[in-house]
Every structure is written in structure tokens, then in C-alpha cells.
Amino acid sequence: MRATTRTRLTVTLCAAEALAATEHDADAVRAFLTREGGRERFSAGAHCITLLGVTGTATASIPAAFASWIRNANRKLEKRHG
């Protein structure tokens, strides 16, 4: 992962974690994704969020898929940093 990509993912992840800690509604998540260039879709019974090459999915709700994206983004950064 390029340094600029890692930095952007780190900054976006910090903002996502702050949002998830204070907001639990789908509209707030959608606004965040729009602002950050991500996308949300519903396919085969699951909500799917893709942002900066990281995907999160959940069947329950968009905020649950957002929480999945946060976990996966953290994993991606940890994997790159050993």
C-alpha cells in the first residue's frame, strides 16, 4: 500500500470511528460515504459498503455494514504495519 493511500485510509478511519461512536443512523453513514467517495448498495440480502478499497457487509443494517467496514479497515492497516 502506498504511503498516501495508507495515510488517507488512516484519516478516513479516524473520522469513521468518530461518526460510529456518535451516530447510529443510516442517513449519517450515507452522508459520510458521499463525502468520502464511498458507495453503499444492497445485494443478495446484505448491505455492502465500499470505501478506499475496503468493503464491509452486514445483513442487519447500513450502520452494521459501516461497523464491518471499520473493522476491515483496521485489519488492513494492521496487516500492512505487521
C-alpha distance (Angstrom), angle and dihedral (degrees) to the residues before:
residue distance angle dihedral
M1 . . .
R2 3.79 . .
A3 3.78 117.5 .
T4 3.80 92.4 -117.0
T5 3.81 91.4 51.5
R6 3.81 91.3 48.0
T7 3.81 90.6 49.5
R8 3.80 93.2 48.6
L9 3.82 91.3 47.6
T10 3.81 90.7 49.2
V11 3.81 93.4 50.5
T12 3.80 92.7 44.7
L13 3.80 90.8 47.5
C14 3.82 90.9 53.3
A15 3.81 90.4 51.8
A16 3.82 91.0 46.2
E17 3.80 92.4 51.2
A18 3.81 90.6 50.0
L19 3.80 90.8 50.2
A20 3.81 92.8 47.2
A21 3.81 90.6 51.2
T22 3.80 92.9 55.2
E23 3.81 108.1 24.9
H24 3.77 128.0 50.5
D25 3.76 102.8 174.0
A26 3.78 131.4 104.2
D27 3.82 95.2 -127.8
A28 3.81 92.1 59.3
V29 3.82 90.5 49.9
R30 3.81 91.7 48.0
A31 3.81 91.1 50.2
F32 3.81 90.1 50.4
L33 3.81 92.0 49.6
T34 3.81 91.7 48.7
R35 3.79 91.6 50.1
E36 3.83 93.2 47.1
G37 3.82 97.3 42.4
G38 3.80 97.3 -108.4
R39 3.77 129.4 133.2
E40 3.78 137.6 -137.8
R41 3.76 126.4 -157.5
F42 3.79 139.6 166.4
S43 3.78 114.9 -133.8
A44 3.79 133.9 160.2
G45 3.79 92.2 -5.9
A46 3.80 96.3 -51.5
H47 3.78 135.3 101.6
C48 3.80 110.1 -129.7
I49 3.80 126.7 -165.1
T50 3.80 122.6 -169.6
L51 3.79 122.9 -174.2
L52 3.82 130.6 154.2
G53 3.79 92.9 -7.7
V54 3.80 93.8 -53.5
T55 3.81 123.6 111.6
G56 3.78 130.7 -159.7
T57 3.79 126.1 -173.8
A58 3.79 137.9 -173.2
T59 3.77 136.5 162.2
A60 3.81 94.9 -147.6
S61 3.82 104.6 63.3
I62 3.79 148.1 -41.8
P63 3.83 92.2 -91.9
A64 3.83 88.7 53.0
A65 3.82 89.7 51.7
F66 3.81 88.0 48.9
A67 3.81 89.9 53.6
S68 3.81 87.7 50.7
W69 3.81 89.7 51.3
I70 3.81 90.1 52.0
R71 3.83 91.5 51.5
N72 3.80 91.7 47.8
A73 3.81 93.1 46.9
N74 3.81 89.6 51.9
R75 3.81 90.0 49.8
K76 3.79 91.4 49.9
L77 3.80 91.9 51.7
E78 3.83 92.6 45.1
K79 3.79 90.8 49.7
R80 3.79 90.7 53.4
H81 3.80 93.1 47.7
G82 3.80 95.7 45.0
